[in-house]
Amino acid sequence: MSLSLGSGTRNLRKLLAMNQILLERLCGVVGADHVLTDMDLGAYEEDWNRRARGKALAVVRPADTVQTAQVIRICADAGVGLVPQGGNTGLNLGAIPDGSGTQVVLSTKRMNAIRAIDVANLTATVEAGCVLQTLQEAARAHNLLFPLSLAAEGSCTIGGNLATNAGGTQVLRYGNARELCLGIECVTAAGEVWNGLTALRKDNTGYDLRNLMVGSEGTLAIITAATLRLYPLPRTQTTAWVALPGIHEALRLLQRAQSILGPSLSGFEIIGREPVEQVGRHFAELARPCGDSSTPWFVLMDVWNNLDDGRAREEVESLLAGALESGEAHDAVIATSQAQSAKLWRIRESIPEAQARDGLNIKHDISVPVSALPDFVMELQSVLAAAVPGARFMTFGHMGDGNLHYNLQAPFGADADAFRARYERQVNGLVYEHVARFGGSFSAEHGIGSHKVEQLASSKSPTALWMMRGVKQALDPRGILNPGKVLG
Ligand SMILES: Cc1cc2nc3c(=O)[nH]c(=O)nc-3n(C[C@H](O)[C@H](O)[C@H](O)COP(=O)(O)OP(=O)(O)OC[C@H]3O[C@@H](n4cnc5c(N)ncnc54)[C@H](O)[C@@H]3O)c2cc1C
């Protein structure tokens, strides 16, 4: 007896055969050990926050730029979407595949070499999969500083940092990843390598392709290497933790610190009472260093100096003494050792982990002009407190850059998922309306990914969207690079 196959079954067989050919071709380029299909791909398919999980056809791990170009050509031939992934610490679902099981994740983890450090030119050329902390340590070994610094630095990669134009805690002095990047090497959607690894500080020769790639979240090309700025390693670090009666006082302290300390002020972080208490609950050794449980706001500031003459410390002491005397600060501590500085920073850096332990909250990564930040926070807080009774305000961020991680956590004892399901849409609407009214950005650091596609479409002007679509169409006409991300 013979069975006739339905067209659905025939299509499925054809698809499986095509996938088989694709996987064999990929194995031919990177080796079978680096085309992952049947092991647990969870770590590549799920985002850091465990907010979403996709399904990949395969994970491919090329060893170098040449292999990356070949992988892209094979996927382009087959019309298969590619999702670049570095450390998978991104917070907007940009590095995971969709749920279709048809996209290939291209992991850059094997391309992790530091190709060169030019001490006299103050530059490092590194591959995309190099972990940020590895580069920081390599620079330090030469008495140099790579200043990009963020809580995920032990896992995130230079490629991911550039693709998201990462910020972090030293932007005030050194800028975002974009400002730290002099040159880029990348592979286009057609599988062509562009070697733009210039180490020049001045180069006005046509459109700035490097800056187009920075912040493009893997939708325009796959970054394979970059030449980055280094700085002389500061000789002293003065770190202070300050307890404040209000957020307006934090702005006044920032203004005074900037005028007294100038560019030595490298970090100025604001942290609300709730996140400080939350960190203390989850990490007993990181209890609040000063102030009490009624202190509404804290500032963590860092001053880096290239002279080791004690003057920076004296200036910080006199700045804080003035603030205490005038009542603009309640309490303050200044670290007396490197270990104490590191401990103060650990409190700040442990906030994301402490929040994750309390269940996923309603997250925002927004910015407003620094001068407007206190009014923005106070106005929004009163609106949200009325709209979402009992919600905990997990507000913290890079005040010196006007950038806040403005998160709302479920009330104590409430179910985090039910809280998000009930309030996320309403809260987002209120937050983004306020952000727009204050001339701010709905995504200051983390990009768009697939999570904020709708918000981008509704916030950007038609002209801006038309230009962005034109760029995408020119560089990736078949839409194989990170499909569904940024422009949707
Ligand atoms: C605890 C924690 C703290 C954080 N703090 C900050 C912070 O202070 N400031 C900040 O800006 N971000 C922060 N982030 C977000 C995130 O860590 C950074 O955006 C980081 O730069 C992402 O790097 P990654 O290698 O993990 O990239 P991934 O998550 O792997 O990818 C992020 C995006 O870049 C694309 N991509 C990755 N590699 C490449 C490549 N080689 N070529 C092209 N596209 C690529 C991906 O497709 C995706 O769209 C934090 C995240 C966590 C978990």
The ligand as an SDF file (V2000), in Angstrom:
LIG
                    3D

 53 58  0  0  0  0  0  0  0  0999 V2000
   23.7240   44.0070   34.8550 C   0  0  0  0  0  0  0  0  0  0  0  0
   23.6980   44.8230   33.5970 C   0  0  0  0  0  0  0  0  0  0  0  0
   24.1170   46.1530   33.6210 C   0  0  0  0  0  0  0  0  0  0  0  0
   24.1190   46.9160   32.4610 C   0  0  0  0  0  0  0  0  0  0  0  0
   24.5390   48.2140   32.5240 N   0  0  0  0  0  0  0  0  0  0  0  0
   24.5630   48.9510   31.3990 C   0  0  0  0  0  0  0  0  0  0  0  0
   25.0170   50.2920   31.4380 C   0  0  0  0  0  0  0  0  0  0  0  0
   25.3650   50.8360   32.4770 O   0  0  0  0  0  0  0  0  0  0  0  0
   25.0540   50.9730   30.2790 N   0  0  0  0  0  0  0  0  0  0  0  0
   24.6610   50.4130   29.0840 C   0  0  0  0  0  0  0  0  0  0  0  0
   24.7270   51.0760   28.0460 O   0  0  0  0  0  0  0  0  0  0  0  0
   24.2200   49.1390   29.0270 N   0  0  0  0  0  0  0  0  0  0  0  0
   24.1510   48.4060   30.1430 C   0  0  0  0  0  0  0  0  0  0  0  0
   23.6980   47.1190   30.0930 N   0  0  0  0  0  0  0  0  0  0  0  0
   23.2210   46.5580   28.8300 C   0  0  0  0  0  0  0  0  0  0  0  0
   24.2930   45.6830   28.1070 C   0  0  0  0  0  0  0  0  0  0  0  0
   25.1440   45.0830   28.9210 O   0  0  0  0  0  0  0  0  0  0  0  0
   25.1250   46.5080   27.2050 C   0  0  0  0  0  0  0  0  0  0  0  0
   24.2900   47.0820   26.2650 O   0  0  0  0  0  0  0  0  0  0  0  0
   26.2320   45.7410   26.4570 C   0  0  0  0  0  0  0  0  0  0  0  0
   26.8740   46.7160   25.7210 O   0  0  0  0  0  0  0  0  0  0  0  0
   25.7710   44.6080   25.5430 C   0  0  0  0  0  0  0  0  0  0  0  0
   26.9070   43.8280   25.1400 O   0  0  0  0  0  0  0  0  0  0  0  0
   26.7530   42.2970   24.7660 P   0  0  0  0  0  0  0  0  0  0  0  0
   28.0390   41.8070   24.2500 O   0  0  0  0  0  0  0  0  0  0  0  0
   26.1820   41.5300   25.8880 O   0  0  0  0  0  0  0  0  0  0  0  0
   25.7180   42.4010   23.5720 O   0  0  0  0  0  0  0  0  0  0  0  0
   24.5070   41.4340   23.2360 P   0  0  0  0  0  0  0  0  0  0  0  0
   23.5040   41.4580   24.3150 O   0  0  0  0  0  0  0  0  0  0  0  0
   24.9970   40.1150   22.8090 O   0  0  0  0  0  0  0  0  0  0  0  0
   23.9170   42.2090   21.9660 O   0  0  0  0  0  0  0  0  0  0  0  0
   23.3310   43.4760   22.0910 C   0  0  0  0  0  0  0  0  0  0  0  0
   22.9370   43.9700   20.6880 C   0  0  0  0  0  0  0  0  0  0  0  0
   24.0970   44.1450   19.8980 O   0  0  0  0  0  0  0  0  0  0  0  0
   24.0800   43.2760   18.7530 C   0  0  0  0  0  0  0  0  0  0  0  0
   25.4340   42.7820   18.5940 N   0  0  0  0  0  0  0  0  0  0  0  0
   26.1950   42.0950   19.4890 C   0  0  0  0  0  0  0  0  0  0  0  0
   27.4160   41.8730   18.9840 N   0  0  0  0  0  0  0  0  0  0  0  0
   27.4370   42.4210   17.7440 C   0  0  0  0  0  0  0  0  0  0  0  0
   28.4130   42.5120   16.7160 C   0  0  0  0  0  0  0  0  0  0  0  0
   29.6370   42.0080   16.8590 N   0  0  0  0  0  0  0  0  0  0  0  0
   28.0850   43.1430   15.5680 N   0  0  0  0  0  0  0  0  0  0  0  0
   26.8450   43.6730   15.3870 C   0  0  0  0  0  0  0  0  0  0  0  0
   25.8870   43.6050   16.3270 N   0  0  0  0  0  0  0  0  0  0  0  0
   26.1760   42.9960   17.4910 C   0  0  0  0  0  0  0  0  0  0  0  0
   23.0610   42.2100   19.0860 C   0  0  0  0  0  0  0  0  0  0  0  0
   22.4680   41.6680   17.9000 O   0  0  0  0  0  0  0  0  0  0  0  0
   22.0740   42.9830   19.9220 C   0  0  0  0  0  0  0  0  0  0  0  0
   21.2160   43.7110   19.0770 O   0  0  0  0  0  0  0  0  0  0  0  0
   23.6770   46.3350   31.2480 C   0  0  0  0  0  0  0  0  0  0  0  0
   23.2620   45.0010   31.2220 C   0  0  0  0  0  0  0  0  0  0  0  0
   23.2610   44.2540   32.3840 C   0  0  0  0  0  0  0  0  0  0  0  0
   22.8110   42.8300   32.2990 C   0  0  0  0  0  0  0  0  0  0  0  0
  1  2  1  0
  2  3  1  0
  2 52  2  0
  3  4  2  0
  4  5  1  0
  4 50  1  0
  5  6  2  0
  6  7  1  0
  6 13  1  0
  7  8  2  0
  7  9  1  0
  9 10  1  0
 10 11  2  0
 10 12  1  0
 12 13  2  0
 13 14  1  0
 14 15  1  0
 14 50  1  0
 15 16  1  0
 16 17  1  0
 16 18  1  0
 18 19  1  0
 18 20  1  0
 20 21  1  0
 20 22  1  0
 22 23  1  0
 23 24  1  0
 24 25  2  0
 24 26  1  0
 24 27  1  0
 27 28  1  0
 28 29  2  0
 28 30  1  0
 28 31  1  0
 31 32  1  0
 32 33  1  0
 33 34  1  0
 33 48  1  0
 34 35  1  0
 35 36  1  0
 35 46  1  0
 36 37  1  0
 36 45  1  0
 37 38  2  0
 38 39  1  0
 39 40  1  0
 39 45  2  0
 40 41  1  0
 40 42  2  0
 42 43  1  0
 43 44  2  0
 44 45  1  0
 46 47  1  0
 46 48  1  0
 48 49  1  0
 50 51  2  0
 51 52  1  0
 52 53  1  0
M  END
$$$$
